[in-house]
Amino acid sequence: KTFKIYRWNPDDSAAPPKLQNYDIDLNECGPMMLDALIKIKNEVDATLTFRRSCREGICGSCAMNIDGTNTLACLSHIDADSSKPVKIYPLPHMSVVKDLVCDFANFYEQYRSIEPWLQRKTPPAEGVENLQSQEDRAKLDGMYECILCACCSASCPSYWWQSEKYLGPAVLQQAFRWIDDSRDEFTEERLDALDDAFKLYKCHSILNCSATCPKHLHPARAIANVKNRLAQRHSKLFQAAASQ
């Protein structure tokens, strides 16, 4: 089976990006796209560059665009039909470091900006944990599983064009994960930080993010929930001002 893989080497500025063909015998290869990439690197072309770590869909390292879909190479099966070549690109509209490796510096800085850790104003009593009911814990399902692979953000047109201002679906989903955590006491401050025309409201509910998530999460729903929380707060402020 033929694998057409995006190649670009920043050390060779004269050579433009290209698709390089590699032919692999599927009878001698594992069933996943990552197996093929590792086989190519180990046995065919050691210069091929990509990220990978866990091979179990947990670390998010091997995020890339495979046959037009942002996904994880370790979770993507190889189509047994050898007549159909596979096209593999880095995540779209992200700066490429080399070959299939993208620069995540801006993405991680945006994640840091939402302060993704538990924040409290009243520490629990000594020796006592921050307790949470089973019902409140269940609210976090579908958000805490995010592995920050950036497949969703790299599929979002708003993020393509304004990634320096718009936080993108992955980071906004993580932001709501803490807003909706009953143990966190900085909910209002978190909402204040997101109440911005670019950070949040550049989302136009295209739903590419939810369609492409390899963990089957729903970032668009989390973003809608943030907007709903802010709309409720704005409504209360407007009603209070109107009654004066």
C-alpha positions as CSV (number, residue, x, y, z in Angstrom):
1,K,0.0,0.0,0.0
2,T,1.2,3.5,-0.9
3,F,1.6,6.1,1.8
4,K,1.9,9.7,0.6
5,I,3.5,11.7,3.4
6,Y,4.0,15.4,3.7
7,R,7.7,16.2,3.9
8,W,9.4,19.6,4.7
9,N,12.8,20.2,6.1
10,P,13.5,23.7,7.5
11,D,17.2,23.1,7.1
12,D,16.8,22.9,3.4
13,S,15.1,26.2,2.6
14,A,15.6,25.7,-1.1
15,A,13.4,22.6,-1.2
16,P,9.6,23.3,-1.2
17,P,7.2,21.0,0.8
18,K,6.3,17.8,-1.1
19,L,4.5,14.5,-0.8
20,Q,6.8,11.6,-0.7
21,N,5.6,8.1,-1.6
22,Y,6.4,5.0,0.5
23,D,5.2,1.5,-0.4
24,I,4.6,-0.8,2.6
25,D,3.6,-4.5,2.6
26,L,0.6,-4.6,5.0
27,N,1.3,-8.2,5.7
28,E,4.5,-7.1,7.5
29,C,3.0,-4.1,9.3
30,G,0.6,-3.6,12.2
31,P,-3.0,-2.5,11.6
32,M,-2.7,1.2,12.6
33,M,-1.4,4.2,10.8
34,L,1.2,4.8,13.5
35,D,2.5,1.2,12.9
36,A,3.1,2.2,9.3
37,L,4.8,5.4,10.2
38,I,7.1,3.7,12.6
39,K,7.9,1.0,10.1
40,I,8.8,3.6,7.5
41,K,11.0,5.5,9.9
42,N,12.7,2.3,11.2
43,E,13.1,0.4,7.9
44,V,12.8,2.8,5.0
45,D,13.6,6.4,5.8
46,A,15.0,7.4,9.1
47,T,14.7,11.1,8.3
48,L,10.9,11.0,8.5
49,T,9.9,13.1,11.5
50,F,6.7,12.8,13.6
51,R,5.6,12.7,17.3
52,R,4.4,9.6,19.1
53,S,4.5,8.2,22.6
54,C,1.8,6.1,24.2
55,R,0.2,4.3,21.1
56,E,-3.0,4.1,23.1
57,G,-4.9,7.4,22.3
58,I,-3.9,8.9,25.7
59,C,-1.0,11.3,25.1
60,G,-2.3,13.0,21.9
61,S,1.2,13.2,20.5
62,C,0.5,11.6,17.1
63,A,-2.2,14.0,16.0
64,M,-2.1,14.6,12.2
65,N,-4.3,14.9,9.2
66,I,-4.9,11.5,7.6
67,D,-6.9,11.3,4.4
68,G,-8.5,14.7,5.1
69,T,-9.4,14.1,8.8
70,N,-7.7,15.3,11.9
71,T,-7.1,12.3,14.0
72,L,-4.6,10.2,16.0
73,A,-2.4,7.9,14.0
74,C,-2.4,5.4,16.8
75,L,-6.2,5.1,16.7
76,S,-6.6,5.2,12.9
77,H,-6.8,1.9,11.1
78,I,-5.1,1.3,7.8
79,D,-7.6,0.7,5.0
80,A,-6.8,-2.8,3.6
81,D,-7.7,-1.7,0.1
82,S,-4.2,-1.3,-1.4
83,S,-5.5,0.5,-4.5
84,K,-6.2,3.5,-2.4
85,P,-3.1,5.5,-1.3
86,V,-3.1,7.1,2.1
87,K,-2.3,10.8,2.3
88,I,-0.8,12.1,5.6
89,Y,-0.3,15.7,6.4
90,P,0.5,17.7,9.6
91,L,-2.4,19.3,11.4
92,P,-3.8,22.1,9.1
93,H,-3.1,25.8,9.6
94,M,-0.5,25.2,12.3
95,S,3.2,26.2,11.8
96,V,5.2,23.2,10.8
97,V,8.5,22.5,12.6
98,K,9.4,19.6,10.3
99,D,7.5,17.0,8.3
100,L,4.5,16.0,10.5
101,V,5.5,17.9,13.6
102,C,3.7,21.1,14.4
103,D,4.6,24.0,16.7
104,F,2.2,23.8,19.7
105,A,3.7,26.9,21.5
106,N,0.7,29.1,21.0
107,F,-1.8,26.3,21.7
108,Y,-0.1,25.5,25.1
109,E,0.2,29.2,26.0
110,Q,-3.5,29.6,25.4
111,Y,-4.1,26.5,27.6
112,R,-2.0,28.1,30.4
113,S,-3.9,31.3,30.1
114,I,-7.2,29.7,31.4
115,E,-5.4,28.6,34.6
116,P,-6.4,24.9,34.3
117,W,-6.2,23.9,37.9
118,L,-8.5,23.9,40.9
119,Q,-8.7,27.3,42.6
120,R,-10.4,27.9,45.9
121,K,-11.0,30.9,48.2
122,T,-11.8,28.8,51.2
123,P,-9.3,25.9,51.7
124,P,-10.8,22.7,53.1
125,A,-10.2,21.8,56.7
126,E,-6.8,20.2,57.4
127,G,-6.8,16.6,56.3
128,V,-10.1,16.9,54.4
129,E,-10.3,16.6,50.6
130,N,-12.4,18.9,48.4
131,L,-15.5,16.7,48.3
132,Q,-17.8,16.5,45.4
133,S,-21.1,14.7,44.9
134,Q,-21.5,11.9,42.3
135,E,-23.9,14.1,40.4
136,D,-21.5,17.0,40.2
137,R,-18.6,14.7,39.3
138,A,-20.8,13.3,36.4
139,K,-21.0,16.9,35.0
140,L,-17.3,16.6,34.1
141,D,-17.7,13.5,32.0
142,G,-17.0,14.3,28.3
143,M,-14.6,17.1,29.2
144,Y,-11.9,15.8,31.5
145,E,-11.0,13.1,29.0
146,C,-9.6,15.7,26.6
147,I,-5.9,14.9,25.8
148,L,-5.1,18.2,24.2
149,C,-4.2,16.7,20.9
150,A,-5.5,19.9,19.1
151,C,-7.3,17.9,16.4
152,C,-10.5,19.9,17.1
153,S,-8.8,23.3,17.2
154,A,-6.9,22.6,13.9
155,S,-10.2,21.7,12.3
156,C,-11.9,25.1,13.2
157,P,-11.9,27.8,10.5
158,S,-12.1,30.5,13.2
159,Y,-9.0,29.2,14.8
160,W,-7.2,28.9,11.4
161,W,-7.6,32.6,10.8
162,Q,-7.4,34.1,14.3
163,S,-5.5,31.6,16.5
164,E,-3.6,34.5,18.1
165,K,-6.9,35.8,19.6
166,Y,-9.5,33.0,19.5
167,L,-8.8,30.4,22.1
168,G,-10.2,27.5,20.0
169,P,-12.4,24.6,21.0
170,A,-9.9,22.5,22.9
171,V,-8.9,25.3,25.3
172,L,-12.5,26.5,25.7
173,Q,-13.7,23.1,26.5
174,Q,-11.0,22.8,29.2
175,A,-12.1,26.3,30.5
176,F,-15.6,25.1,30.9
177,R,-14.4,21.9,32.6
178,W,-13.2,24.2,35.5
179,I,-16.2,26.5,35.3
180,D,-18.5,23.6,35.8
181,D,-16.4,22.0,38.6
182,S,-18.4,22.4,41.8
183,R,-15.2,22.4,43.8
184,D,-13.8,25.4,42.1
185,E,-14.6,28.8,43.6
186,F,-13.3,31.1,40.8
187,T,-16.2,30.6,38.5
188,E,-17.0,34.3,38.1
189,E,-13.4,35.2,37.5
190,R,-13.1,32.5,34.9
191,L,-16.2,33.8,33.1
192,D,-14.8,37.3,33.2
193,A,-11.7,36.2,31.5
194,L,-13.6,34.5,28.7
195,D,-16.1,37.4,28.1
196,D,-14.3,38.7,25.1
197,A,-15.3,39.2,21.4
198,F,-12.3,37.2,20.2
199,K,-11.4,34.7,22.9
200,L,-14.9,33.1,22.9
201,Y,-17.3,34.6,20.5
202,K,-15.3,33.9,17.4
203,C,-16.9,30.4,17.7
204,H,-19.7,30.2,15.1
205,S,-20.8,26.7,15.9
206,I,-19.6,25.1,12.7
207,L,-19.2,21.9,14.7
208,N,-16.0,20.7,12.9
209,C,-14.5,20.3,16.3
210,S,-17.0,17.8,17.6
211,A,-17.0,15.9,14.3
212,T,-13.3,15.3,14.3
213,C,-12.5,14.7,18.0
214,P,-10.7,11.3,18.1
215,K,-11.9,10.8,21.7
216,H,-15.6,11.4,20.7
217,L,-16.0,14.5,22.9
218,H,-18.2,17.5,22.1
219,P,-16.2,20.7,22.4
220,A,-19.0,22.7,20.6
221,R,-21.4,21.8,23.4
222,A,-18.9,23.0,26.1
223,I,-18.5,26.3,24.2
224,A,-22.3,26.7,23.9
225,N,-22.5,26.2,27.7
226,V,-19.9,28.9,28.3
227,K,-21.9,31.3,26.1
228,N,-25.1,30.3,27.9
229,R,-23.6,31.0,31.3
230,L,-22.4,34.5,30.2
231,A,-25.8,35.2,28.6
232,Q,-27.6,34.4,31.8
233,R,-25.2,36.7,33.7
234,H,-25.6,39.5,31.2
235,S,-29.4,39.1,31.4
236,K,-29.3,39.5,35.2
237,L,-27.1,42.6,35.0
238,F,-29.4,44.1,32.4
239,Q,-32.6,43.4,34.5
240,A,-30.9,44.9,37.5
241,A,-29.9,48.0,35.6
242,A,-33.4,48.4,34.1
243,S,-35.1,48.1,37.5
244,Q,-33.2,51.1,38.9
